[in-house]
Amino acid sequence: MPENNVTVYLENVLKNMPLDWLKLTTHRLDIYNEDLAKTEFLERFENFYNTNNSEKSALGELPTAFDYIRLGHPLSTVLEWGIAKLNDFKPDNVISFSSKTTPVLAVLRKNLLESRNTQIAYTGELPDCFDFETLKNVYGYNFELRQVKSVADISSFSGSTVFISQQDDLSDIKLASNIDFLVSLQGELGSVIVVNGTENEIYISEIQHVRRRETIAMTPADCFTALKQLLGKSVSTEASNFEVNRESVVKSVHGITATESKVVLGSCGLSVQYAIMMGLIDEALEKHPGKQIKIIVPPNCYGGTNDQARRVAACLENVEILDLPVDGNNNMVQSTDKVLQQVANTDAVPFIIAEIPTNPRVEVPDLEKLREALNKERKTASEAVAIDPVFILDQTFCPNVQFCGEDGILSSIRTISYVSGSKFPSGGKCTAGYAVANKKAESLMHNIEKHIKLCDNEATALQVEILAEQLPSMNQRIKDAYKNTREFVNFIREVLPEAKINFVSEELANEGFTPSVFSLDLPTKGNTEKEREIYKRALNQKLIDMMITEIPNESKYCVSYGQLKGCYWTIPATSTQGTTKEEDKDYIARVSVSPDLDMELHKKVFSDFVAQI
């Protein structure tokens, strides 16, 4: 089809697209096939284009392109398809980012691991976020930097050539043969990377995985703007209240956490975690030069946390991952004591990442004993005082607990706390996250802020606006959602007493741990362990299928948590633990309950399920 047909079709798509594409952090997970992420969406979208079908009903039936907005979504996929179509590229070779720097980091990372040289060329002055010195000294990336007047001035190079371009018209991109990767900066919207040549297509999955783990795709709202610009439409820009909104968010976060530290606002929870990780490594290189750094991580924690930590360690010779078993038959306190002594013996720098409550088993350790284990003065093999740990706390499940306050349980340990904003902080309306520190760790926030800026992973203006709207009501929503969750848990115990439910005790709830998520280990049968496991997994799926089929307006198949309405179901082993080692995965159902749902209908459908077992 001619180029004008592409633009006309895209105009019609933007008029008729489902509102979910713009407003939700997940879309149509009931028809999501992970193995065909992006591919299935694009194939059907291409068919619609060929038949000139842009009907709202048809677009609404498209499967989601990715399982979570952080790593891609319908509008980012449509944007990438549109750019590719107008420039005669393959859609897979076009990848959009909310960050301007991270696509460059993605190429540098792969080339570091492949021992391949990289040349970075650019024209004019780059934004301040391009801190090339830190990329070499802290991230360990190797590259040659060239400022040129034009693409024609880029010399031939044995390795990869990345060209950073600014102010491109995305409908008319010129790819020169001496460029392997074009990174087109798009101002506040982020950037688009174009992979040039079939020989470089081996980079595509790695670039997408960096987008999945260390940053986010260009946001839906910004993709919508980029698509309008692609079509030559004028884009109205409303006066931003960014500073006012940011001040409101900081005030809310300080009130919720009982802290006074710098507040870092990132584009998602993993963006924040990556800044924490690299900021602490930066600090350690300065304060403890030559010493090994040990990142201590639960092997079955959230897959993004686990995977990201291991990806950081893979790039740096002086960084190693140590396992911290915390769930089930393992005791977090004993594991912490044991692994910190192990680190002390080698005179290394310890950073511990942990979730409280744990995911998906919703367990809370004995906090008094955990504090003792973290506070304990340890000696190195030479009897010198060992370096004390930094405790990196993911408290997404219970963001209302004031661990970092002056009277908090962890006040005597250097603690950084962070929360994924797609959960309770925004009620599922955006992905932005935040981090704070207690008084002992306040000085660490400077480097964390430095790295959130270097990766260009700060929350967008719209994300900050959403957080400003939602954070003031967060603690009340947490109370209401917990109340519903406790009611649902008690009901399940009554009608299916054989099921094992992982949820906080009444005693813990009275101490302030009021999550609204629980995990459900359904009763099983069979003659062998394998038969019992197969039966249980099938039963998990049957329950979820019944819930989302019979309560489609409220029950969703979704990995998220803390939404404003409904009930969300997932199996961690196939979603949040996607990259966790198989032996550490949990094939159980995880249920997230909101403050607003039809409890009686959920009870009825669950009763119907029990009757069919």
C-alpha positions as CSV (number, residue, x, y, z in Angstrom):
1,M,0.0,0.0,0.0
2,P,1.2,3.6,-0.7
3,E,2.6,5.7,2.2
4,N,-0.5,7.9,2.4
5,N,-2.6,4.8,3.1
6,V,-0.3,4.0,6.1
7,T,-0.9,7.5,7.5
8,V,-4.7,7.4,6.8
9,Y,-4.9,4.0,8.5
10,L,-3.0,5.1,11.6
11,E,-5.2,8.2,11.9
12,N,-8.2,5.9,12.0
13,V,-6.6,3.6,14.5
14,L,-5.9,6.6,16.8
15,K,-9.5,7.6,16.5
16,N,-10.9,4.2,17.2
17,M,-8.4,2.5,19.6
18,P,-9.6,1.1,22.9
19,L,-9.2,3.6,25.8
20,D,-7.4,0.8,27.6
21,W,-4.4,1.2,25.2
22,L,-3.9,4.7,26.7
23,K,-5.0,4.3,30.3
24,L,-4.2,0.8,31.6
25,T,-0.9,-0.8,32.7
26,T,-2.1,-4.1,31.3
27,H,-4.4,-4.9,28.3
28,R,-6.2,-8.1,27.4
29,L,-4.0,-10.6,29.3
30,D,-6.9,-13.1,28.9
31,I,-5.7,-13.4,25.2
32,Y,-2.0,-13.0,25.8
33,N,0.5,-15.6,24.5
34,E,3.9,-15.0,26.0
35,D,5.8,-17.0,23.4
36,L,4.3,-14.8,20.6
37,A,4.7,-11.4,22.4
38,K,4.5,-8.6,19.9
39,T,4.5,-11.1,17.0
40,E,0.9,-12.1,17.3
41,F,-0.3,-8.6,17.8
42,L,1.6,-7.4,14.8
43,E,0.4,-10.2,12.5
44,R,-3.2,-9.5,13.3
45,F,-2.7,-5.7,13.1
46,E,-1.0,-6.1,9.7
47,N,-4.0,-8.1,8.5
48,F,-6.3,-5.4,9.7
49,Y,-4.2,-2.9,7.8
50,N,-4.3,-4.9,4.6
51,T,-8.1,-5.1,4.8
52,N,-8.4,-1.5,6.0
53,N,-10.1,-2.6,9.2
54,S,-9.8,0.0,12.0
55,E,-13.1,-0.7,13.7
56,K,-13.1,-0.2,17.5
57,S,-14.5,-3.7,18.1
58,A,-11.7,-5.3,16.0
59,L,-8.9,-3.3,17.7
60,G,-10.4,-4.2,21.1
61,E,-10.0,-8.0,20.3
62,L,-6.3,-7.7,19.5
63,P,-4.2,-9.7,21.9
64,T,-1.9,-7.6,24.1
65,A,1.6,-7.1,22.7
66,F,3.3,-7.7,26.0
67,D,2.2,-8.8,29.4
68,Y,3.1,-5.5,31.1
69,I,3.3,-1.9,30.0
70,R,6.8,-1.6,31.3
71,L,8.2,-3.7,28.5
72,G,5.9,-2.8,25.7
73,H,2.2,-2.3,25.0
74,P,-0.2,-1.9,22.1
75,L,0.6,1.8,21.4
76,S,4.4,1.3,21.5
77,T,4.0,-1.6,19.1
78,V,1.8,0.5,16.8
79,L,4.3,3.3,16.9
80,E,7.2,1.0,16.0
81,W,5.1,-0.6,13.2
82,G,4.2,2.9,11.8
83,I,7.8,4.1,11.8
84,A,8.9,0.8,10.2
85,K,6.2,0.9,7.6
86,L,6.9,4.5,6.5
87,N,10.6,3.9,6.3
88,D,10.6,0.4,4.8
89,F,12.2,-1.2,7.9
90,K,11.2,-4.4,9.7
91,P,8.9,-3.6,12.7
92,D,11.1,-5.8,15.0
93,N,14.1,-3.6,14.2
94,V,12.4,-0.5,15.7
95,I,12.2,-0.3,19.5
96,S,10.9,2.7,21.5
97,F,12.2,3.7,24.9
98,S,11.0,6.2,27.5
99,S,14.7,6.7,28.2
100,K,17.1,8.6,25.9
101,T,20.3,6.8,27.1
102,T,19.2,3.2,27.8
103,P,19.1,2.0,24.2
104,V,22.8,3.0,23.9
105,L,23.5,1.2,27.2
106,A,21.8,-1.9,25.7
107,V,24.2,-2.1,22.8
108,L,27.2,-1.4,25.1
109,R,26.1,-4.2,27.4
110,K,25.9,-6.8,24.7
111,N,29.2,-5.7,23.2
112,L,30.8,-5.9,26.6
113,L,29.7,-9.5,27.1
114,E,30.7,-10.3,23.5
115,S,34.1,-8.5,23.7
116,R,33.1,-6.4,20.7
117,N,34.2,-2.8,20.2
118,T,31.7,0.1,20.1
119,Q,32.0,3.5,18.5
120,I,29.4,6.1,19.6
121,A,29.1,9.0,17.2
122,Y,26.9,12.1,17.7
123,T,26.3,15.6,16.4
124,G,25.8,18.8,18.4
125,E,25.5,18.8,22.2
126,L,23.9,15.8,23.9
127,P,21.6,16.1,26.9
128,D,23.2,16.0,30.3
129,C,22.0,12.5,31.0
130,F,24.8,11.2,28.7
131,D,27.5,10.7,31.4
132,F,30.1,8.8,29.4
133,E,32.7,8.9,32.1
134,T,30.5,7.1,34.6
135,L,29.5,4.5,31.9
136,K,33.1,3.6,31.7
137,N,34.1,3.8,35.4
138,V,31.0,2.3,37.1
139,Y,29.2,0.3,34.4
140,G,32.4,-1.1,33.0
141,Y,31.4,-0.3,29.4
142,N,34.1,0.2,26.7
143,F,33.6,2.5,23.7
144,E,35.2,5.2,21.6
145,L,33.4,8.6,21.4
146,R,33.2,10.7,18.3
147,Q,31.6,14.1,17.8
148,V,30.9,14.6,14.1
149,K,29.4,17.2,11.9
150,S,27.3,14.7,9.9
151,V,26.8,11.0,9.4
152,A,29.2,11.2,6.4
153,D,32.0,12.0,8.8
154,I,31.7,8.7,10.7
155,S,34.8,6.7,9.9
156,S,34.8,2.9,9.3
157,F,35.1,0.9,12.5
158,S,35.9,-2.7,13.5
159,G,32.9,-3.3,15.7
160,S,29.5,-1.6,16.3
161,T,28.8,2.0,15.4
162,V,26.0,3.7,17.3
163,F,24.9,7.1,16.0
164,I,22.9,9.3,18.3
165,S,20.7,11.7,16.3
166,Q,18.5,14.5,17.5
167,Q,15.3,16.1,16.2
168,D,14.6,13.4,13.6
169,D,11.4,13.2,11.6
170,L,10.5,9.6,12.3
171,S,8.5,9.3,9.1
172,D,11.7,9.9,7.1
173,I,14.7,8.2,8.7
174,K,17.9,7.9,6.6
175,L,20.0,4.9,7.6
176,A,23.6,5.2,6.3
177,S,25.5,2.0,5.7
178,N,28.3,3.1,8.1
179,I,25.7,3.0,11.1
180,D,24.7,-0.2,12.9
181,F,22.3,1.4,15.3
182,L,20.5,4.7,15.1
183,V,19.3,6.1,18.4
184,S,16.9,8.9,17.6
185,L,16.3,11.2,20.6
186,Q,12.7,12.5,20.8
187,G,13.0,15.1,23.5
188,E,10.8,14.5,26.5
189,L,9.1,11.5,24.8
190,G,12.3,9.4,25.0
191,S,14.0,7.7,22.1
192,V,13.7,5.2,19.3
193,I,16.5,2.8,18.3
194,V,16.6,1.4,14.8
195,V,18.7,-1.8,14.2
196,N,20.4,-1.5,10.8
197,G,21.2,-4.6,8.8
198,T,20.4,-8.3,9.2
199,E,23.8,-8.9,10.8
200,N,22.8,-6.8,13.7
201,E,19.4,-8.4,14.3
202,I,21.0,-10.7,16.9
203,Y,20.9,-7.6,19.2
204,I,17.1,-7.2,19.1
205,S,16.1,-9.6,21.9
206,E,18.9,-8.2,24.1
207,I,17.8,-4.6,23.5
208,Q,14.2,-5.6,24.3
209,H,15.4,-7.4,27.5
210,V,17.2,-4.2,28.7
211,R,13.9,-2.4,28.1
212,R,12.2,-5.0,30.1
213,R,14.6,-5.0,33.1
214,E,16.3,-1.6,33.4
215,T,13.8,0.9,32.0
216,I,10.4,1.0,30.3
217,A,9.0,1.4,26.8
218,M,7.9,4.8,25.7
219,T,4.8,5.4,27.8
220,P,1.3,5.1,26.2
221,A,0.6,8.8,26.5
222,D,4.0,9.7,24.9
223,C,3.5,7.0,22.2
224,F,0.2,8.7,21.4
225,T,2.0,12.0,21.0
226,A,4.8,10.5,18.9
227,L,2.2,8.8,16.6
228,K,0.5,12.2,16.1
229,Q,3.8,13.8,15.3
230,L,4.6,10.9,12.9
231,L,1.4,11.7,11.1
232,G,2.3,15.4,10.9
233,K,-0.4,16.5,13.3
234,S,0.0,19.4,15.6
235,V,0.3,18.4,19.3
236,S,-1.2,20.7,21.9
237,T,1.0,21.0,24.9
238,E,-0.7,22.0,28.1
239,A,1.1,24.0,30.7
240,S,2.7,21.5,33.1
241,N,2.4,21.6,36.8
242,F,5.3,19.3,37.1
243,E,7.1,21.1,40.0
244,V,3.8,21.4,42.0
245,N,3.0,17.8,41.4
246,R,6.4,16.6,42.3
247,E,6.4,18.6,45.5
248,S,3.0,17.0,46.3
249,V,4.4,13.5,45.7
250,V,7.5,14.1,47.8
251,K,5.3,15.4,50.6
252,S,3.0,12.3,50.4
253,V,6.0,9.9,50.3
254,H,7.6,11.6,53.3
255,G,4.3,11.3,55.2
256,I,3.7,7.7,54.3
257,T,7.3,6.5,55.0
258,A,8.0,8.9,58.0
259,T,11.3,9.9,56.3
260,E,13.0,13.1,55.3
261,S,15.5,11.9,52.7
262,K,15.7,12.8,49.1
263,V,12.9,11.0,47.2
264,V,13.9,9.4,43.9
265,L,11.0,9.1,41.4
266,G,11.6,6.5,38.6
267,S,9.7,5.5,35.5
268,C,9.0,2.1,37.2
269,G,10.0,0.0,40.2
270,L,12.8,-1.7,38.3
271,S,14.1,1.6,37.0
272,V,14.4,2.7,40.7
273,Q,16.0,-0.6,41.7
274,Y,18.6,-0.3,38.9
275,A,19.5,3.2,40.1
276,I,19.8,1.9,43.7
277,M,22.0,-1.0,42.5
278,M,24.3,1.2,40.3
279,G,24.3,4.0,42.8
280,L,25.5,1.7,45.6
281,I,28.1,0.2,43.4
282,D,29.3,3.7,42.5
283,E,29.5,4.5,46.2
284,A,31.4,1.2,47.0
285,L,34.0,1.9,44.2
286,E,34.7,5.3,45.8
287,K,34.6,4.3,49.5
288,H,35.9,0.8,49.3
289,P,38.2,0.7,46.2
290,G,39.5,-2.8,45.2
291,K,37.0,-4.7,47.4
292,Q,34.5,-7.2,46.1
293,I,30.8,-6.3,46.1
294,K,28.3,-9.0,47.0
295,I,24.6,-8.5,46.1
296,I,22.5,-10.9,48.3
297,V,19.2,-11.8,46.7
298,P,16.4,-14.3,47.5
299,P,16.5,-16.9,44.6
300,N,12.7,-17.0,44.3
301,C,11.9,-13.3,44.7
302,Y,10.3,-11.3,42.0
303,G,11.8,-12.3,38.7
304,G,12.7,-8.8,37.6
305,T,14.7,-8.2,40.8
306,N,16.5,-11.5,40.5
307,D,17.2,-11.2,36.9
308,Q,18.4,-7.6,37.0
309,A,20.8,-8.2,39.9
310,R,22.4,-11.1,38.0
311,R,22.6,-9.0,34.9
312,V,24.5,-6.3,36.8
313,A,26.9,-8.9,38.2
314,A,27.5,-10.4,34.7
315,C,28.9,-7.1,33.6
316,L,31.3,-6.4,36.5
317,E,34.2,-8.6,37.6
318,N,34.1,-7.3,41.2
319,V,30.3,-8.0,41.7
320,E,28.9,-11.4,42.7
321,I,25.4,-12.6,43.5
322,L,24.8,-14.7,46.7
323,D,21.6,-16.5,47.3
324,L,19.4,-15.6,50.3
325,P,16.8,-18.4,50.9
326,V,13.8,-16.8,52.6
327,D,10.6,-18.6,51.8
328,G,8.9,-21.9,52.9
329,N,11.3,-24.0,55.0
330,N,14.0,-21.3,54.9
331,N,14.3,-18.7,57.6
332,M,15.2,-15.1,56.4
333,V,16.9,-14.3,59.7
334,Q,19.1,-17.4,59.8
335,S,19.9,-17.0,56.1
336,T,20.9,-13.3,56.6
337,D,23.1,-14.1,59.5
338,K,24.9,-16.9,57.6
339,V,25.4,-15.1,54.3
340,L,26.6,-11.8,56.0
341,Q,29.2,-13.8,58.0
342,Q,30.3,-15.4,54.7
343,V,30.7,-11.9,53.1
344,A,32.5,-10.6,56.2
345,N,35.1,-13.4,56.0
346,T,36.1,-12.1,52.6
347,D,36.1,-8.5,53.6
348,A,33.6,-7.7,50.9
349,V,30.8,-5.0,50.6
350,P,27.4,-6.5,51.2
351,F,24.1,-5.3,49.7
352,I,20.9,-7.2,50.6
353,I,17.7,-7.0,48.5
354,A,14.6,-8.5,50.1
355,E,10.9,-8.2,49.9
356,I,8.8,-7.9,53.1
357,P,6.3,-9.5,52.9
358,T,7.9,-12.0,50.5
359,N,6.4,-12.7,47.1
360,P,4.5,-14.9,46.5
361,R,4.3,-16.6,49.9
362,V,3.5,-13.4,51.8
363,E,5.7,-14.1,54.7
364,V,7.1,-11.6,57.2
365,P,10.3,-12.6,59.1
366,D,10.8,-12.0,62.8
367,L,11.7,-8.4,62.5
368,E,13.4,-8.0,65.9
369,K,15.7,-10.9,65.0
370,L,16.2,-9.6,61.5
371,R,17.3,-6.3,62.9
372,E,19.7,-8.1,65.3
373,A,21.2,-10.1,62.4
374,L,21.7,-7.0,60.3
375,N,23.1,-4.9,63.1
376,K,25.5,-7.5,64.3
377,E,29.2,-6.4,64.2
378,R,31.1,-9.0,62.3
379,K,34.9,-9.5,61.8
380,T,36.9,-10.2,58.7
381,A,39.3,-13.2,58.5
382,S,42.0,-10.8,59.7
383,E,39.8,-9.7,62.7
384,A,39.1,-6.2,61.3
385,V,35.6,-4.9,61.6
386,A,33.6,-5.9,58.5
387,I,31.7,-3.5,56.3
388,D,28.1,-3.1,57.5
389,P,25.3,-4.1,55.0
390,V,23.0,-1.8,53.1
391,F,19.5,-3.3,53.3
392,I,17.5,-2.7,50.1
393,L,13.9,-3.2,50.9
394,D,11.2,-3.8,48.3
395,Q,8.1,-3.1,50.3
396,T,5.6,-3.0,47.4
397,F,3.2,-5.3,49.2
398,C,3.1,-3.1,52.3
399,P,4.2,0.4,51.4
400,N,2.4,1.8,54.4
401,V,4.7,0.2,57.0
402,Q,7.2,2.8,58.2
403,F,10.4,0.7,58.2
404,C,12.6,3.7,57.6
405,G,11.1,6.1,60.1
406,E,13.1,7.3,63.1
407,D,11.2,4.8,65.2
408,G,11.1,2.2,62.5
409,I,12.3,-1.4,63.0
410,L,15.2,-0.8,60.7
411,S,16.2,2.7,61.8
412,S,19.6,1.5,63.0
413,I,20.6,-0.3,59.7
414,R,21.4,1.6,56.5
415,T,18.2,1.0,54.6
416,I,16.9,2.0,51.2
417,S,13.2,1.4,50.7
418,Y,11.5,1.3,47.3
419,V,8.0,0.7,46.0
420,S,6.6,-0.1,42.5
421,G,4.2,2.7,41.7
422,S,2.1,0.6,39.4
423,K,0.7,-1.0,42.6
424,F,-0.9,1.0,45.4
425,P,0.8,4.3,44.8
426,S,-0.9,4.9,41.5
427,G,-3.7,2.3,41.8
428,G,-2.5,0.6,38.6
429,K,-2.7,3.8,36.6
430,C,1.0,4.1,35.8
431,T,4.3,2.3,36.4
432,A,6.3,5.0,38.2
433,G,8.0,4.0,41.5
434,Y,9.9,5.8,44.3
435,A,12.7,5.2,46.7
436,V,13.6,6.8,50.1
437,A,16.3,6.2,52.8
438,N,16.3,6.2,56.5
439,K,18.6,8.6,58.3
440,K,21.5,6.1,58.4
441,A,21.4,5.9,54.6
442,E,20.5,9.4,53.5
443,S,23.9,10.1,52.1
444,L,23.5,7.2,49.6
445,M,20.5,8.9,47.9
446,H,22.8,11.3,46.0
447,N,24.4,8.5,44.0
448,I,21.0,6.8,43.5
449,E,19.7,10.1,42.0
450,K,22.8,10.4,39.8
451,H,22.1,7.0,38.2
452,I,18.3,7.5,37.8
453,K,19.3,10.6,35.8
454,L,22.1,8.9,33.9
455,C,19.7,6.2,32.7
456,D,17.1,8.9,32.0
457,N,14.7,6.9,34.1
458,E,13.0,9.6,36.1
459,A,9.2,9.5,36.2
460,T,7.5,11.4,33.4
461,A,5.4,14.5,34.1
462,L,2.2,12.5,33.5
463,Q,3.4,9.8,35.9
464,V,4.1,12.3,38.6
465,E,0.7,13.9,38.0
466,I,-1.0,10.5,38.5
467,L,1.0,9.8,41.7
468,A,0.1,13.3,43.0
469,E,-3.6,12.4,42.5
470,Q,-3.4,8.9,43.9
471,L,-0.9,8.9,46.8
472,P,-3.0,10.9,49.3
473,S,-5.6,8.1,49.3
474,M,-3.2,5.2,49.3
475,N,-3.2,4.3,53.0
476,Q,-7.0,4.3,53.1
477,R,-7.1,2.1,50.0
478,I,-4.7,-0.3,51.6
479,K,-7.0,-0.6,54.7
480,D,-10.1,-1.2,52.6
481,A,-8.4,-3.7,50.3
482,Y,-7.0,-5.6,53.3
483,K,-10.4,-5.8,54.8
484,N,-11.8,-7.4,51.6
485,T,-8.8,-9.7,51.3
486,R,-9.3,-11.0,54.9
487,E,-12.9,-11.6,54.2
488,F,-12.1,-13.6,51.0
489,V,-9.4,-15.6,52.7
490,N,-11.7,-16.5,55.6
491,F,-14.4,-17.6,53.1
492,I,-11.9,-19.8,51.2
493,R,-10.8,-21.4,54.4
494,E,-14.4,-22.2,55.3
495,V,-15.4,-23.7,51.9
496,L,-12.1,-25.3,51.0
497,P,-10.2,-26.1,54.3
498,E,-7.8,-28.4,52.5
499,A,-6.2,-25.5,50.6
500,K,-3.1,-24.0,51.9
501,I,-3.4,-20.2,52.0
502,N,-0.3,-18.0,52.4
503,F,-1.4,-14.7,54.1
504,V,-0.5,-12.6,57.1
505,S,-1.7,-13.6,60.5
506,E,-4.2,-11.4,62.4
507,E,-1.3,-10.7,64.8
508,L,0.9,-9.3,61.9
509,A,-2.0,-7.3,60.6
510,N,-2.4,-5.7,64.0
511,E,1.3,-4.7,63.7
512,G,0.5,-2.9,60.5
513,F,1.2,-5.6,57.8
514,T,-2.0,-5.4,55.8
515,P,-1.3,-6.6,52.3
516,S,-4.1,-7.4,50.0
517,V,-2.5,-10.3,48.2
518,F,-2.5,-13.9,49.2
519,S,-1.3,-17.1,47.5
520,L,-3.4,-20.2,47.2
521,D,-2.0,-23.8,47.2
522,L,-4.9,-25.8,46.0
523,P,-5.4,-29.4,47.2
524,T,-4.1,-32.0,44.8
525,K,-4.2,-35.8,44.2
526,G,-2.2,-38.4,42.4
527,N,0.0,-41.4,43.1
528,T,3.4,-39.7,42.4
529,E,4.8,-36.2,43.1
530,K,4.7,-35.5,39.4
531,E,1.1,-36.5,39.0
532,R,0.2,-34.3,42.0
533,E,2.0,-31.4,40.6
534,I,0.4,-31.7,37.2
535,Y,-3.1,-32.0,38.8
536,K,-2.5,-28.9,41.0
537,R,-1.3,-26.8,38.0
538,A,-4.3,-27.7,36.0
539,L,-6.6,-26.9,39.0
540,N,-4.9,-23.5,39.4
541,Q,-5.7,-22.7,35.8
542,K,-9.2,-23.9,36.0
543,L,-9.9,-21.6,39.0
544,I,-8.4,-18.6,37.2
545,D,-10.3,-19.4,34.0
546,M,-13.6,-19.6,35.9
547,M,-13.0,-16.3,37.7
548,I,-12.1,-14.2,34.7
549,T,-14.7,-15.8,32.5
550,E,-17.6,-15.5,34.9
551,I,-16.6,-12.1,36.4
552,P,-15.0,-10.4,33.3
553,N,-15.6,-6.8,34.5
554,E,-13.7,-7.4,37.8
555,S,-11.6,-10.5,37.8
556,K,-8.6,-10.2,35.5
557,Y,-5.6,-12.3,34.6
558,C,-2.9,-9.9,35.6
559,V,0.4,-9.8,37.4
560,S,-0.2,-6.5,39.0
561,Y,-1.5,-5.5,42.5
562,G,-3.1,-2.6,44.3
563,Q,-5.6,-1.6,41.5
564,L,-8.5,0.6,42.3
565,K,-11.1,-2.0,41.4
566,G,-11.5,-5.7,40.9
567,C,-9.5,-8.8,41.6
568,Y,-6.3,-10.0,39.9
569,W,-5.1,-13.5,39.4
570,T,-1.8,-14.9,38.3
571,I,0.5,-17.9,38.7
572,P,3.9,-16.4,39.8
573,A,5.9,-19.2,38.1
574,T,4.7,-18.1,34.7
575,S,4.6,-14.4,35.3
576,T,6.5,-12.5,38.1
577,Q,9.0,-15.3,38.4
578,G,9.5,-15.6,34.7
579,T,13.3,-15.7,34.8
580,T,13.7,-17.4,38.1
581,K,15.4,-20.8,38.2
582,E,12.9,-23.5,37.6
583,E,13.5,-25.2,40.9
584,D,12.7,-22.0,42.8
585,K,9.4,-21.2,41.0
586,D,6.0,-21.3,42.7
587,Y,3.2,-22.9,40.7
588,I,0.5,-21.6,43.0
589,A,-2.3,-19.1,42.4
590,R,-1.6,-15.5,43.6
591,V,-4.7,-13.4,44.2
592,S,-4.7,-9.6,44.5
593,V,-7.9,-8.0,46.0
594,S,-8.8,-4.3,45.5
595,P,-10.8,-2.0,47.8
596,D,-13.7,-2.1,45.4
597,L,-15.1,-5.4,44.2
598,D,-18.3,-7.5,44.2
599,M,-17.3,-9.8,47.1
600,E,-20.5,-11.9,47.0
601,L,-20.1,-12.7,43.3
602,H,-16.5,-13.7,43.9
603,K,-17.6,-16.0,46.7
604,K,-20.3,-17.5,44.6
605,V,-17.9,-18.4,41.7
606,F,-15.4,-19.8,44.1
607,S,-18.1,-22.0,45.6
608,D,-19.0,-23.2,42.1
609,F,-15.4,-24.0,41.5
610,V,-15.2,-26.0,44.8
611,A,-18.3,-27.9,43.8
612,Q,-16.5,-29.1,40.6
613,I,-13.4,-30.4,42.3
